[in-house]
Amino acid sequence: MQNAFMKVIFFCLFIIFLSLNLLFASTVNDNTSSAYAHFTRASIYEKFNKLDEAIEEYKEALKYDYSSVDIHIRLGLVYVKRDRIDEAIDEFVVASNLSPERMEPHLLLALLYGAKGDFLKAAKEYEIVLNKASQVEPENIEIKKALGEVYFRQGKLDEALDVYKGIATKAPEDKITHFLLGSIYLEKNLLPDAANEFKEAIRIDPDFHQALNSLGFVYIEEGKNFNEAEVLIKKALSFEPKNGAYLDSLGWLNYKKAQYKEAINILEEAKIFLADPLIFDHLGDAYFKDGQVDKAREAWLRALELNPNQIEVKEKINTLEK
């Protein structure tokens, strides 16, 4: 879903560009004359990169018109230039509370939270922005895709599902939408539904290798169609032979067919290209079935390093210790 997430970023940057051009005009119309005088001086200081002076003038402007969303935003933006991120966030929070319908404060908060590594808060702000954008442009499918992507990353699978179902109704030949629907169904362990969506994506584009691999993986999880699963996964690998996820699928297929040594060889290759906890979990299972207990423990411990919240992996290790 990386492409969809990048669209979120591009959309945000586009909105910021528009915001910076609209703030001055809106302030002219809304603020009192005293606030506007300080605002004008602050803008001049800012233009000549006298940022400390600009900050003081914006603060003075707020004394006369604290309810001005635009002044809070401009002050916050100068704080960003001075690398005073926490103070900038405070200003954008005030702006968002003063005018909940405005997108700009939420957008700027999303970017700053993301820069600070607070991705949960960033995702929440992106959700607000994209919800508002989808209301402004209800027919814009790309905005809805980005909203669905944010929901998916937040683990809001039902909300993401609703979004993508709506897109599929309006754009039934959009292969990405069917692939994302399949990914959500797979995450929810609704394997038949996932398979149907991946099949639809492949119908639209027979060389859609992400869907080819995913459908193959679904068949493995269902414990059926192993021959077809192998054909699908190997076709996906013909497009990206160093794709760790695709190699993991092939290795897992060999595991399910009780071909443990072959599974180990493929999964060892997969981990070179992708440090994913699922690969190490599968590798541990293969080593365990092959009687190599120490290597199984090592692989499972590595899986836990990458994702400490894997209860089943912890149980496997505890079983070994007993």
C-alpha positions in Angstrom: 0.0 0.0 0.0 3.0 2.2 -0.2 1.8 4.0 -3.3 -1.5 4.9 -1.7 0.3 6.3 1.3 2.6 8.5 -0.8 -0.5 9.9 -2.4 -1.5 11.1 1.1 1.8 12.9 1.4 1.5 14.6 -2.0 -2.1 15.6 -1.3 -1.0 17.1 2.0 1.8 19.1 0.4 -0.6 20.4 -2.2 -3.0 21.6 0.5 -0.2 23.3 2.3 0.7 25.1 -0.8 -2.8 26.4 -1.2 -3.0 27.3 2.5 0.1 29.5 2.4 -1.4 31.4 -0.5 -4.8 31.9 1.1 -3.9 32.8 4.7 -2.9 36.4 4.0 -6.1 37.2 2.1 -8.4 35.6 4.7 -6.7 37.6 7.5 -7.2 40.8 5.7 -10.9 40.3 5.7 -11.4 38.9 9.2 -9.1 40.6 11.7 -9.4 43.9 13.5 -7.3 46.8 12.3 -4.9 46.6 15.3 -4.3 42.9 14.8 -3.9 43.5 11.1 -1.2 46.1 11.7 0.9 43.7 13.8 0.2 40.9 11.3 1.5 43.1 8.5 4.7 43.9 10.3 5.1 40.3 11.2 4.7 39.3 7.5 7.4 41.8 6.5 9.8 40.6 9.2 9.1 37.0 8.0 9.8 38.0 4.4 13.2 39.3 5.4 13.9 36.2 7.5 13.8 38.2 10.8 11.9 35.3 12.4 12.2 36.3 16.1 10.8 39.7 15.3 8.0 38.1 13.3 7.1 35.8 16.2 6.8 38.8 18.6 4.6 40.6 16.1 2.3 37.6 15.5 2.0 37.3 19.3 1.0 40.9 19.5 -1.6 40.4 16.7 -3.1 37.5 18.7 -3.6 39.8 21.7 -6.1 41.8 19.6 -7.6 38.8 17.8 -6.9 35.6 19.5 -9.7 33.8 17.6 -7.9 34.3 14.3 -7.1 30.9 12.9 -4.8 32.4 10.3 -2.6 34.2 12.8 -2.1 31.0 14.8 -1.2 29.2 11.7 1.3 31.8 10.5 2.9 31.9 14.0 3.1 28.1 14.0 4.8 28.1 10.6 7.4 30.6 11.8 8.0 28.3 14.9 8.6 25.5 12.4 11.2 27.6 10.6 12.9 28.2 13.9 12.7 24.5 14.7 10.5 25.1 17.7 8.3 22.2 16.8 6.4 21.8 20.1 5.4 25.4 20.1 4.3 25.1 16.5 2.1 22.1 17.4 0.5 24.1 20.2 -0.4 26.9 17.7 -1.9 24.4 15.2 -3.9 22.7 18.0 -5.4 26.0 19.0 -6.2 26.7 15.3 -7.8 23.4 14.9 -10.0 23.9 18.0 -11.0 27.4 16.9 -12.1 26.2 13.5 -12.7 22.4 13.3 -13.8 22.7 9.7 -10.5 24.0 8.4 -8.2 21.4 6.9 -4.9 23.3 7.2 -4.2 23.0 10.9 -4.9 19.2 10.9 -2.7 18.8 7.8 0.2 20.7 9.5 -0.3 18.7 12.7 -0.1 15.5 10.7 3.2 16.4 9.1 4.7 17.6 12.4 3.6 14.5 14.3 5.0 12.4 11.6 8.3 14.2 11.7 8.4 13.6 15.5 7.7 9.9 15.0 4.3 10.0 16.6 2.6 8.1 13.9 -0.7 7.4 15.8 -1.4 11.1 16.2 -0.2 11.7 12.6 -2.6 9.1 11.3 -5.5 10.6 13.2 -4.8 14.0 11.8 -4.5 12.6 8.2 -7.8 10.9 8.8 -9.5 14.2 9.6 -8.0 15.9 6.6 -8.9 13.2 4.2 -12.4 12.9 5.6 -12.9 16.6 5.0 -11.4 16.4 1.5 -13.6 13.5 0.5 -16.6 15.6 1.6 -15.4 18.5 -0.6 -14.7 16.2 -3.5 -16.9 13.2 -3.0 -16.2 11.8 -6.5 -12.4 12.0 -6.0 -11.4 8.3 -5.8 -7.7 9.0 -5.1 -8.6 10.9 -1.9 -10.8 8.0 -0.8 -8.0 5.6 -1.5 -5.7 7.6 0.7 -8.4 7.7 3.4 -8.7 3.9 3.2 -5.0 3.6 3.4 -4.9 5.6 6.6 -7.7 3.5 8.1 -5.8 0.3 7.2 -2.6 1.6 8.8 -4.6 2.5 12.0 -6.0 -1.0 12.1 -9.5 0.3 11.4 -10.3 -2.6 9.1 -14.0 -2.2 9.0 -13.8 1.5 8.1 -11.2 0.8 5.4 -13.4 -2.0 4.1 -16.4 0.4 3.8 -14.2 3.0 1.9 -12.9 0.5 -0.6 -16.2 -1.1 -1.2 -17.6 2.3 -2.1 -14.7 2.9 -4.5 -15.3 -0.5 -6.1 -18.9 0.4 -6.7 -17.8 3.6 -8.6 -14.7 2.1 -10.2 -15.3 -1.6 -10.7 -12.3 -2.0 -13.0 -9.8 -0.4 -10.6 -7.4 -3.3 -9.9 -5.7 -1.6 -6.9 -9.1 -1.3 -5.1 -9.8 -5.0 -5.5 -6.3 -5.8 -4.3 -6.7 -3.6 -1.2 -10.1 -5.1 -0.5 -8.4 -8.5 -0.7 -5.7 -7.4 1.6 -8.2 -6.3 4.2 -10.2 -9.5 3.9 -6.9 -11.4 4.4 -6.1 -9.4 7.5 -9.6 -10.2 8.8 -8.9 -13.9 8.0 -11.9 -13.9 5.6 -10.0 -16.1 3.1 -12.8 -16.8 0.5 -13.6 -13.1 0.2 -9.9 -12.3 -0.1 -9.5 -14.9 -2.8 -12.4 -13.4 -4.8 -11.0 -9.9 -4.7 -7.5 -11.0 -5.7 -9.0 -13.0 -8.6 -10.8 -9.9 -9.7 -7.6 -7.9 -9.6 -5.9 -10.6 -11.7 -8.8 -10.6 -14.2 -8.3 -6.9 -14.8 -4.5 -7.3 -15.0 -3.1 -10.9 -15.4 0.4 -9.6 -14.7 -0.5 -7.9 -11.4 2.2 -9.7 -9.4 1.2 -8.5 -6.0 -2.3 -10.0 -6.5 -0.8 -13.2 -8.0 1.4 -13.7 -4.8 -1.5 -12.9 -2.5 -3.9 -15.3 -4.1 -1.3 -18.0 -3.9 -0.8 -17.2 -0.2 -4.5 -17.5 0.4 -4.6 -20.9 -1.2 -1.8 -22.0 1.1 -3.6 -20.7 4.2 -6.8 -22.5 3.0 -4.8 -25.7 2.6 -5.9 -26.3 -1.0 -5.0 -25.7 -4.6 -1.2 -26.1 -3.8 -0.4 -26.7 -7.5 -2.2 -23.5 -8.6 -0.6 -21.6 -5.7 2.8 -22.6 -6.9 2.1 -21.4 -10.4 0.8 -18.1 -9.1 3.7 -17.4 -6.8 6.4 -18.4 -9.3 4.8 -16.1 -11.8 4.9 -13.3 -9.3 8.6 -14.1 -8.7 9.3 -13.9 -12.4 8.5 -10.2 -12.1 10.5 -9.7 -8.9 12.8 -12.6 -8.1 14.3 -10.8 -5.1 11.0 -10.0 -3.5 11.2 -11.3 0.1 7.4 -11.6 0.5 7.1 -13.7 -2.6 9.9 -15.9 -1.6 8.3 -16.3 1.8 5.1 -17.5 0.1 7.0 -20.1 -1.9 8.9 -21.2 1.2 5.7 -21.5 3.2 4.2 -23.6 0.4 7.1 -26.0 0.6 6.6 -26.2 4.4 2.9 -27.0 4.0 3.9 -29.8 1.5 6.3 -31.1 4.2 9.3 -30.3 2.1 11.2 -28.8 5.1 14.7 -28.6 3.8 13.5 -26.8 0.6 11.4 -24.5 2.7 14.5 -23.6 4.8 16.6 -22.8 1.8 13.9 -20.5 0.3 13.1 -18.8 3.6 16.8 -18.2 4.3 16.9 -16.4 0.9 13.7 -14.5 1.7 15.1 -13.0 4.9 18.1 -11.6 3.0 15.7 -9.3 1.0 13.1 -8.6 3.7 13.5 -8.4 7.5 9.9 -9.4 8.2 8.7 -11.2 11.4 6.5 -13.5 9.5 9.5 -14.8 7.4 11.4 -15.6 10.6 8.3 -17.2 12.2 7.9 -19.4 9.1 11.7 -20.1 9.1 11.5 -21.2 12.8 8.6 -23.6 12.0 10.6 -25.1 9.1 13.7 -25.6 11.3 11.6 -27.1 14.1 10.0 -29.6 11.7 13.5 -30.5 10.3 14.7 -31.2 13.9 17.0 -28.2 14.1 15.7 -26.9 17.4 18.4 -24.4 18.2 18.0 -22.7 14.8 14.2 -22.7 15.2 14.6 -20.9 18.6 17.0 -18.4 16.9 14.6 -17.6 14.1 11.6 -17.2 16.5 13.6 -14.9 18.8 14.5 -12.8 15.7 10.8 -12.7 14.8 10.0 -11.3 18.3 12.8 -8.7 18.0 11.0 -7.4 14.9 7.5 -7.6 16.5 7.4 -8.3 20.3 3.6 -8.7 20.2 3.5 -12.1 18.6 1.7 -14.3 21.2 2.0 -17.5 19.1 5.7 -17.1 18.6 6.2 -16.6 22.4 4.2 -19.8 23.0 6.5 -21.7 20.6 9.6 -20.5 22.4 8.1 -21.3 25.8 7.3 -24.8 24.6 10.9 -25.3 23.6 12.1 -24.1 27.0 9.9 -26.7 28.7 
